[in-house]
Amino acid sequence: MRPPQEIIGAEAFDRYLKLVAVFLPVLALAVIVVGAAAKRRVAAYGMKVGLAGAAGPVVFGMWRLYSYLVRYDPRSGYFGLQSVKVLALCLLLFVVVGAALGTVVAYLTLRSRHRKE
């Protein structure tokens, strides 16, 4: 009987996330250009799509930071998953980044709704 295997390895996930981090901003820029060509309200529309495009690099950066914090170093014996400080730091960082992005999205949404009225 073989030992259980991972569905996807960390290296493969890292490669896929790099692709998303590169192509999501490119796709967002293409959508903004097409929207501008279609004479849509580019300012509010472009800000929302641009924020969605920025999500790729933000997610990739947060993944790399998390991977660094919970790493295992056999030379020093460091194992980030065993530290409550690392857990608290990860929680704090992810909550702050999520709250900041949520605040920006809410601001843009409310701003565009008030312009329509």
ABEGO torsion letter per residue (X at the ends): XBBBBBABBAAAAAAAAAAAAAAAAAAAAAAAAAAAAAGBBAAAAAAAAAAAAAAAAAAAAAAAAAAAAABBBAAAGBBAAABAAAAAAAAAAAAAAAAAAAAAAAAAAAAAAAAAX
